[in-house]
């Protein structure tokens, strides 16, 4: 038996996560789809994250509120997610919330409604559960092929906007038409932002890497032995030395993996050019399409002309140009104008 419900404009919303599969750089991986759905209009905002933890929970809300232009003034319905609920008190709706969630919801003026645990509470937020299923069937079948989660989220923004032209069931108006009525009823966004990232202070090891949540990420070699500050977000992490940003990485989806940037190692490779051919960072640059066949051909020609050591050094000097020039300019740069100080040997072969 089902009993039809009515909702006031701007008064209620529902939040949930669902799992989706994507093909990232040719590899099939599992991601987490966040969804916040307004009950009156059916307007939903989605976001895909590498994890379904606290950072994704907060960032999903923040993105949804920005897209919607406000916050529901009534209840938002939730499962008993670990990011929000530390423990359930008996068979009541009372919950012990996590400190960080209490601070976040207070900042945005969220009034949470926690559903009954288990299958008994599934009907209490059936709108968002049905929305996730619909969205997954219509946009993740077949499995999308992407080169980054940022690219996928750009596509999702377009899908959410196009979804406003849809009518839900037998409703006489579209989602977009109803949302236009609902939007003025939302609470305004707070003036100040809330820092959703998690902070940590790892030390850079001798491989010029830091370890965050079992995964390793590179930083420039000049920071070896130093303690740095990391701001961990749901899909990326930013590394700081003091207040200066020194590295940024897309968060790894697996455990015990590594994400290395070739640029972080160039100064060290100038001193040790023989380490480049078998370097893990070079293999990752090839897999990511950053070290292209043009670079391979240039390297081979330089080594044939000058020998392996001098040819590899010439390649590294060319790669250093990317800090100041775009790829197309580096590929077509004349030999006598290779960069500041003419770092590339005048007799080194140019890229095609």
N, C-alpha and C positions, 0 to 999 in steps of 0.2 A: 504494500500500500504506500502511496506517495501523497503528500499534502503540499499543494502549491504555496509558495512563499512570495511575499511582496517585500521590496526593499526601498528605503528612502535614498534619494540621490545623495551621494557623497558620504553615506553613513557606514557602509560595511565593505569589507574586502576579505579575500582569502589568500593564503600563501602556502606554497608547497614546493617540493623538489621532485624531479623525476630523472631517470637515467636515460641518456641518449648515446648512440654510437656514431662516431665520425671517423673518417679516414684522414689522418693528419700526416702529411708528407708520405703518403702511401701506406701508413701503418694504421690498423684498426684499433681505436682506443675508446674507452668509456669516459664520458663526461657527465656533468651534473647540470640539469636544466632547472633554473629558478623561475618561478612564475608568481606574480601578484595579479589577482583578478578582482576588479570592482564588481560588486554584486548587482548594482542597479543597471549599469549599461552593458556589462560583460566585457568591457575594455580590459585587456590583459597585456602585461609587459613581461617579456621573457629575457633571460640572460643565461649564457652557457659559461660554466666555470670548470677549471681543472679539478677542483675538489668541492665537496659539499659541506665544508666546515664553517667555522664561525665567520671567517673573512668573506666567504661567498654569501652567507646569510645576510650579513650587514650590507655588502656592496650591492646585492640584488635589490634590497629595499631602497638604498640610496638612489640607484639608477632608476627604479620604478617611480619614485616620488618626483625626480627631476623630469622624467618623461610626462608624467601625469600633471605636473605643475602644482602639486599639493599633496596633502595627507588626509585620508578618511577621518572624519571627526568622531565616528563611532568605533565599533569593534573591528579588529582584524583577527580572523580565525587561523589557528595554528595547530599542527601536530605538536607532540611533546619532543621537539628537536633538542639535541644536546647543546646546541649553540645558545638556546634560550632557557631550557629547563634543567636545573640541577637534579631535582627529584620531584616525584608526584606524591602528594600527601593523601594516602588512602584512596577512597572511592569518590572523593570530592573533586571540585575544579580548582582547588587551591594548589599552587605550585611554589616550589623554592626556585627562584630564578637565578641565573648566573649574574654576577656583578656587572659584567660588561654589557650584557643585554639590558639590564635595568637602566644603565646609563644611556644606552643607545635609544631605547624606546622613550625614555624621559626627554631626551633631546628633541625627538620628532613628535612628541605628544601622542604616541601609539597606545591604544587601549587593547591589550591582548585578550583573546578568548581561546582557551585551550580545550581542544576536543577530547572526548573520552578516549583513553588509550585503546588500541587494538581495533578490530573490525567493527566493534559496536559504535565507534565514533566516526566511521568513514562517511556516513551520510551527512555529518555536520559541516563538511566542507566539500560537498560533492561537485560544486561548480568548478573549482580549480582543478580537481582531479580529472574531471571530464575534459577540461580545457587542455591539460597537459597531454592527455591521450590524443585529442584531436590534433594538436599542434605537432606531435610526434609523427602521427600517421600522414599528415599533409606536407611536412617539410623535412622529415628525416627518413623517408622512404622514397627512392633508394638512399643509401647512406651517402651523405654529402662528402665531397673531397675538398679539403681546405689546406691552406699553407700556414694558418695561425688561428688561434681562438679569437683574436681581434678582428680578423677578416670575417669569421663566422658570425660574430656579434653584430657587425655592420649589416650582414644579410638579414639577421633576425630583426633588427630595427626596421628594415624595409618590409619584412613580412608582417610585423605588428601593425605598421601603418596601413598596408594593403588590407589587413583583416578588418579595418573599420568599415569597409564597404559590405561586410557580411551581415546577414540577418540571422539571429539565433532562433531556431524553431519557427513558430508562427508569429513572432513579434512583428508589428507593422513598421517599425523603424530599424534602421541599421545600427550597428554598434557605434559608429562614428556620430550619428545623429543623437543617440542617447547620451553619449559621452559629452557632447557639446552642452547638453542640459545639465549634466552632472558636474562638470568641471568647476563652475563657479561655487559649488557647495563645499569643495574641499578646503581643508585648513591650509593657510599659506605655509610655505617652507620656512624653516628658521634661517636667520641671516647668516649665522656661523655654520661652518661645516663640521662634521664629526669624523675624526680620524679612525677609519675602519681597519687599517692594517695592524698587524702584530709586530712588535719590535723585538729584536734580539741583537747580540753583540758578539759574533764569532770572531775568531782569530784567523788570519790568512796563513795557510800552511806553506811548505816549501815548494809545492806545485802551483802556487799562486791561486789557490782555490779556498773557498769557504764551504762549510757543511751546514745546510739548513734542512731540517726535517729528513734526514738520511741522504739527501741529495747534495751533489757538489756543483758549485758554480764558480766560474773564473772571475778574477779581478786583475787589473794591471799589475805587472810583476814588481813595480816599485813599492807595493804595499805588503810584500812578503814579511811575515812576522808581526804585522801591525794588527791591532784590534779595530774592526770596522763596525758600523751600525747598519743594520738591515731592517727595512720596512717590508714585511711580507704581506702581499695581497693575495686574493683568491687565485688569480691567473698570472701574476707576475711578482717579481721582487726587485726592489731598488736598494742599491748599496751606497752608503755614504761614508766619507772620511770627514768627520766633523759635520759641517753643513754642506759640504761639496759632494754632489752626486758623482760617483766614479764608475758605476756599472749598473746595467739594467738587464734583466733576463725574463723570458717567459717561463713560468713555473713548470717544472717537469711533472708529467702525469704518472710516472712510475716511481718506484722506490729504488734507492741505491744506484741512481743514474748520475750522469754528469752533463752539464751544458757549458761548453767552453767557447770563447770568442777568440778568433785568431789574432785580432788586433791587440788583445791584452798581452800577447807574448812576443810581439815583433822586436822590441828592444833586446830581449834576451836572445832571440834567434839571430839577431845581427852578430852577437858574440859567439853563438854556437850554431852556425848554419847547418852543420851536419845532423842536427836533431830534427830538422823540419821534415824530411821524407817520411819518417815513420811516426810522426807525432799524432796523437789522438785528436788534437785540436784541428789538424789539417783534414783528417777524415770527416770530422763533423762539419767543417766548412764546405767540403765537397758535397756531403749529403744534403746540406741546406741550400746548395746552389750558390754559395757565396764565393767559392773558389771554382771558377768556370773553366771550360775548355780553352778559352782565350788565355787564361793565366797558365794553364798547363803547357800550351804551345810556346808561350813566351819563356817560361822556365826552361823547357827543353832546348830552345834556341840559344838562350843565354849560357846554359851549361856547355853546349857544344862549342860555343865561341870562346868562353873564358875558363872552362873547367867547372867542376861541380861546386866548389866552395865559393869562388867569385861569382858564378852565375846565380847561385842561391842567394847570396848577399844582394845582388842586383835586383832579384825578384822581391826581396823583403823591402828594399828601398822604394820600389814601385808601390808595394802594398801600403807603405806609410803615407803615400800621397792621398789615400782615401780619407784621411783625417781632414783634408782641406779641399778635396775635389770630388766631383761626381764620377760614377763609373764610366760614362761615355767619354768624359774628358780625359780620364786616366788612360783609357784604351787608345785614344787618338792623340795623346800628348807627343809633341816632337821631342826627339832625343836631347837636343840642346836646351830644351825648356822643361825638363822633367819635374822641376819643383824648386823650392827655395834652396839655393846653394848648388843647384844642378846635381842632386844626390845620385842620380843614375849615371852610370858610366856612359860618356858620349858614344862609345863604340858598341854599347849594348843594343841588341835588336829591339825594334819597336813592336808593339802589339799590332796585329792586322787592323 
